[in-house]
Amino acid sequence: MPTFSHFNQSDDGRRDELVRQIEHSVERLSVQELEALYYDMVAKDYIR
């Protein structure tokens, strides 16, 4: 489980930390996992 150090950060700092963690996780996904994530995000209207 990731450790969040956001308790004393601004919203922008928290956002940047979360984006970095998500990017790091996405880099490790296979093509099939990326496709599944993509379709799930499209279905939930996160990607337009």
C-alpha positions in Angstrom: 0.0 0.0 0.0 1.5 3.4 -1.0 2.3 5.9 1.7 0.7 9.3 1.2 2.6 12.3 2.5 -0.2 14.7 1.6 -1.3 15.9 5.0 0.7 19.1 4.8 0.6 19.6 1.1 -1.5 21.9 -1.0 -4.1 20.4 -3.4 -1.6 20.9 -6.3 1.1 19.0 -4.3 -1.3 16.2 -3.5 -2.4 16.0 -7.1 1.2 15.9 -8.4 2.0 13.1 -6.0 -1.1 11.1 -7.0 -0.3 11.6 -10.7 3.3 10.3 -10.2 2.0 7.2 -8.4 -0.6 6.5 -11.1 2.0 7.0 -13.9 4.4 4.6 -12.2 1.7 2.0 -11.9 0.5 2.4 -15.5 4.0 2.0 -16.8 4.0 -1.6 -15.5 0.7 -2.7 -17.1 0.7 -5.1 -20.1 -1.0 -4.1 -23.3 -4.1 -6.1 -22.4 -4.3 -4.5 -19.0 -3.9 -1.0 -20.6 -6.7 -1.8 -23.0 -9.0 -3.0 -20.2 -8.2 0.2 -18.2 -8.8 2.4 -21.3 -12.2 0.8 -22.1 -13.2 1.0 -18.4 -12.3 4.7 -18.3 -14.2 5.4 -21.6 -17.2 3.6 -20.2 -17.1 5.7 -17.0 -16.7 8.9 -19.2 -13.3 9.7 -17.7 -11.9 9.8 -21.2 -13.7 11.5 -24.0 
